Amino acid sequence: MKTLIALPVYNEGASVRRVVDGIRHYLSPNQSGIIAINDGSTDNTEEQLRLIPGMEVLSHPQNQGYGAALISAFDYAICEGFDALVTIDADGQHDPVHLKNVLSALSHCDIASGSRYLKHHDQDTPVPGDRQQINQIITRELNEKLGLSLTDAFCGFKGYRVAKLKRLNITEPGYAMPVQLWVQAARLNFRIEEVAVPRIYLDPNRSFGAHLDQAEARLAYYRQVIDCELARSQNQPLACGSRASLHSVSGEVGK
């Protein structure tokens, strides 16, 4: 498969070169490309990306959010005729040694989604704050509403068949983009397989931005996007507030 590896990047100048070098160690150069979506970084990320030989860079002039960076990656993979897309965070929390497992799963599924809770790894680190609890709540609610069997709704280490990406209509620019994705994937009967990956948190104090650092606000935001997408998929009026209110809490990439 002609494969694109996409890195959503926000202020990762200190780590992005090391992450790209690690990815390239496990890729076949003739069948793969790497692109970074620089989502309005304000550090030296852009400079570091331009120094990496053969690196494609797509830059957002201003920070638009994690989901917006992935939407740009989806569009690029489709327009450039790739068969598969794998998304990897640029801060080093995703070990590229598992690339082969993600790509292997894509041989018989439509979305190969990393799971940090599928099995134990020696590399696992403690989950900071309330993230595991919120992940468990949203994962359970998605499974109940959609008939899925996920163990990790939010892992950013994912593989996609690009032909299937063409059928999605992802519009959520913030951290809730993955829950919008799951609603659409379930509605379209996509074949989903989870791939066990380590649970690595390098910066447990990293902020989600604005009021989303508050667990209650973050949980409400995720649920609002789920409800809006379910209503939209059923052609029902949106009773959960305007899309503009959701866009206003887009946040940064890389959480």
C-alpha positions as CSV (number, residue, x, y, z in Angstrom):
1,M,0.0,0.0,0.0
2,K,1.1,3.5,-0.8
3,T,1.2,4.9,2.8
4,L,1.2,8.4,4.2
5,I,2.3,9.1,7.8
6,A,0.9,12.3,9.1
7,L,2.0,14.2,12.2
8,P,-0.3,16.9,13.7
9,V,2.2,19.3,15.3
10,Y,1.8,22.2,17.7
11,N,5.0,23.6,19.4
12,E,6.9,20.3,19.1
13,G,10.2,21.8,17.9
14,A,12.2,19.9,20.5
15,S,10.9,16.5,19.6
16,V,9.6,16.4,16.0
17,R,13.0,15.6,14.3
18,R,13.5,12.6,16.6
19,V,10.0,11.4,16.0
20,V,10.4,11.6,12.2
21,D,13.8,9.8,12.4
22,G,12.1,7.0,14.4
23,I,9.2,6.7,11.9
24,R,11.6,6.4,8.9
25,H,13.4,3.5,10.5
26,Y,10.3,1.4,10.1
27,L,9.1,2.6,6.7
28,S,9.7,1.5,3.2
29,P,10.8,4.7,1.4
30,N,9.4,3.6,-2.0
31,Q,5.9,3.1,-0.6
32,S,5.6,5.8,2.0
33,G,5.6,9.6,2.6
34,I,5.6,11.7,5.7
35,I,3.8,15.0,6.2
36,A,3.7,17.3,9.2
37,I,0.7,19.6,9.7
38,N,2.1,22.5,11.6
39,D,-1.0,23.9,13.4
40,G,0.1,27.5,14.0
41,S,3.2,26.7,16.2
42,T,4.7,29.6,17.9
43,D,8.1,28.0,18.8
44,N,10.8,26.8,16.4
45,T,8.7,23.9,15.0
46,E,8.5,25.4,11.5
47,E,12.2,25.9,11.3
48,Q,12.9,22.3,12.6
49,L,10.5,20.8,10.1
50,R,12.1,22.7,7.1
51,L,15.5,21.2,8.1
52,I,14.3,17.6,7.8
53,P,15.2,16.3,4.3
54,G,12.3,15.1,2.2
55,M,9.7,16.3,4.7
56,E,6.4,17.6,3.4
57,V,5.0,20.4,5.6
58,L,1.5,21.9,5.5
59,S,1.2,24.9,7.8
60,H,-1.9,26.5,9.3
61,P,-1.2,30.2,9.8
62,Q,-2.9,30.1,13.1
63,N,-3.7,27.4,15.6
64,Q,-7.0,25.7,14.5
65,G,-7.0,22.6,16.7
66,Y,-6.2,18.9,16.8
67,G,-9.2,17.9,14.6
68,A,-8.4,20.6,12.1
69,A,-4.9,19.3,11.7
70,L,-6.2,15.8,11.1
71,I,-8.8,17.1,8.6
72,S,-5.9,18.6,6.6
73,A,-4.1,15.3,6.8
74,F,-7.2,13.4,5.5
75,D,-7.6,15.9,2.6
76,Y,-3.9,15.6,1.6
77,A,-4.0,11.8,1.7
78,I,-7.1,11.8,-0.6
79,C,-5.8,14.4,-3.0
80,E,-2.3,12.8,-3.4
81,G,-3.7,9.3,-4.0
82,F,-2.4,7.4,-1.0
83,D,-3.9,4.0,-0.1
84,A,-3.4,4.3,3.6
85,L,-2.9,7.0,6.2
86,V,-1.4,6.6,9.6
87,T,-1.5,9.5,12.2
88,I,1.2,9.7,14.8
89,D,1.6,12.5,17.5
90,A,4.8,14.5,17.2
91,D,5.7,14.6,21.0
92,G,7.1,11.1,21.2
93,Q,4.2,9.3,22.9
94,H,3.6,6.9,20.0
95,D,6.3,4.3,19.5
96,P,6.8,3.8,15.7
97,V,7.8,0.2,16.2
98,H,4.0,-0.5,16.2
99,L,3.6,1.0,12.7
100,K,3.9,-2.5,11.3
101,N,1.0,-3.8,13.4
102,V,-1.2,-0.8,12.4
103,L,-0.5,-1.4,8.7
104,S,-1.0,-5.1,9.1
105,A,-4.4,-4.5,10.6
106,L,-5.4,-2.3,7.7
107,S,-5.1,-5.3,5.3
108,H,-8.4,-6.5,6.7
109,C,-10.1,-3.4,8.3
110,D,-11.0,0.2,7.5
111,I,-9.7,1.9,10.7
112,A,-6.9,0.4,12.7
113,S,-7.0,2.3,16.0
114,G,-4.3,2.3,18.7
115,S,-5.5,1.3,22.1
116,R,-3.5,2.1,25.3
117,Y,-5.8,-0.1,27.3
118,L,-5.9,-3.3,25.3
119,K,-2.9,-4.9,27.0
120,H,-0.1,-4.0,29.4
121,H,3.3,-2.8,28.0
122,D,6.5,-2.4,30.0
123,Q,6.6,1.2,28.6
124,D,3.3,2.1,30.2
125,T,3.3,5.3,32.3
126,P,0.6,6.5,34.8
127,V,-2.3,8.3,33.3
128,P,-2.3,11.9,34.4
129,G,-5.2,13.5,36.2
130,D,-8.7,12.5,35.2
131,R,-7.9,11.5,31.6
132,Q,-8.4,7.8,32.1
133,Q,-11.7,8.2,33.8
134,I,-13.0,10.5,31.0
135,N,-11.7,8.2,28.4
136,Q,-13.5,5.2,30.0
137,I,-16.8,7.1,30.3
138,I,-16.8,8.3,26.7
139,T,-15.6,5.0,25.4
140,R,-18.4,3.2,27.2
141,E,-21.0,5.6,26.0
142,L,-19.9,5.3,22.4
143,N,-20.0,1.5,22.7
144,E,-23.5,1.7,24.1
145,K,-24.8,4.2,21.6
146,L,-23.1,2.8,18.5
147,G,-22.7,-1.0,19.1
148,L,-19.0,-0.8,19.1
149,S,-16.4,-2.6,21.3
150,L,-13.7,0.0,21.7
151,T,-11.3,0.1,24.7
152,D,-9.7,3.5,23.9
153,A,-11.8,6.2,22.1
154,F,-9.1,8.9,22.0
155,C,-5.7,7.4,20.9
156,G,-4.2,9.4,18.1
157,F,-2.2,6.5,16.7
158,K,-4.5,5.4,14.0
159,G,-4.5,3.9,10.5
160,Y,-7.1,4.6,7.8
161,R,-7.9,3.2,4.4
162,V,-8.0,6.4,2.3
163,A,-10.8,5.1,0.2
164,K,-13.0,5.1,3.3
165,L,-11.9,8.6,4.3
166,K,-13.6,9.9,1.2
167,R,-17.0,8.9,2.8
168,L,-16.4,10.8,6.0
169,N,-17.5,14.4,6.7
170,I,-15.4,15.4,9.6
171,T,-16.0,19.0,10.7
172,E,-15.0,19.1,14.4
173,P,-11.7,21.0,14.7
174,G,-11.0,20.3,18.4
175,Y,-10.2,17.4,20.7
176,A,-13.7,15.9,20.2
177,M,-12.9,15.1,16.5
178,P,-12.3,11.4,17.4
179,V,-15.8,11.0,18.8
180,Q,-17.3,12.5,15.7
181,L,-15.3,10.1,13.7
182,W,-16.6,7.1,15.6
183,V,-20.2,8.1,15.1
184,Q,-19.7,8.4,11.4
185,A,-17.6,5.2,11.1
186,A,-20.3,3.2,12.9
187,R,-23.1,4.6,10.8
188,L,-21.1,3.7,7.6
189,N,-20.4,0.2,9.0
190,F,-16.6,0.6,8.8
191,R,-14.6,-2.4,9.9
192,I,-12.7,-1.3,13.0
193,E,-9.8,-3.1,14.7
194,E,-7.9,-2.0,17.8
195,V,-4.1,-2.4,17.9
196,A,-2.4,-2.5,21.3
197,V,0.1,0.3,21.8
198,P,2.0,1.5,24.9
199,R,0.5,4.2,27.2
200,I,3.1,6.9,27.3
201,Y,2.6,10.3,28.8
202,L,5.7,12.5,28.5
203,D,4.2,15.7,29.9
204,P,1.4,14.9,32.5
205,N,0.8,18.6,33.1
206,R,0.1,19.6,29.6
207,S,-2.9,21.8,29.2
208,F,-6.0,21.3,27.0
209,G,-6.4,25.0,26.9
210,A,-9.0,27.4,28.3
211,H,-11.8,25.8,30.4
212,L,-11.2,22.3,28.9
213,D,-8.7,21.7,31.7
214,Q,-11.8,21.3,33.9
215,A,-12.9,17.6,33.7
216,E,-16.6,18.5,33.8
217,A,-16.3,20.9,30.9
218,R,-14.3,18.5,28.8
219,L,-16.7,15.6,29.4
220,A,-19.7,17.9,28.5
221,Y,-17.9,19.0,25.3
222,Y,-17.3,15.4,24.2
223,R,-20.9,14.5,24.9
224,Q,-22.2,17.5,23.1
225,V,-20.3,16.6,19.9
226,I,-21.5,13.0,20.1
227,D,-25.2,14.1,20.5
228,C,-24.9,16.6,17.7
229,E,-23.4,14.0,15.3
230,L,-26.0,11.4,16.2
231,A,-28.7,13.9,15.5
232,R,-27.2,14.9,12.2
233,S,-26.8,11.3,11.1
234,Q,-30.5,10.8,11.8
235,N,-31.5,14.0,10.1
236,Q,-32.8,15.4,13.3
237,P,-32.7,19.1,14.5
238,L,-29.6,19.8,16.5
239,A,-30.9,20.4,20.1
240,C,-27.4,20.6,21.7
241,G,-26.3,24.1,20.7
242,S,-24.7,25.7,17.7
243,R,-21.7,24.4,15.9
244,A,-20.0,27.7,16.5
245,S,-20.1,27.1,20.3
246,L,-18.2,23.8,19.7
247,H,-15.6,25.4,17.4
248,S,-14.8,27.9,20.1
249,V,-13.1,25.2,22.2
250,S,-11.0,23.7,19.5
251,G,-7.7,23.7,21.5
252,E,-4.2,22.7,20.4
253,V,-3.0,19.5,18.8
254,G,-1.1,16.8,20.5
255,K,-2.9,15.9,23.8
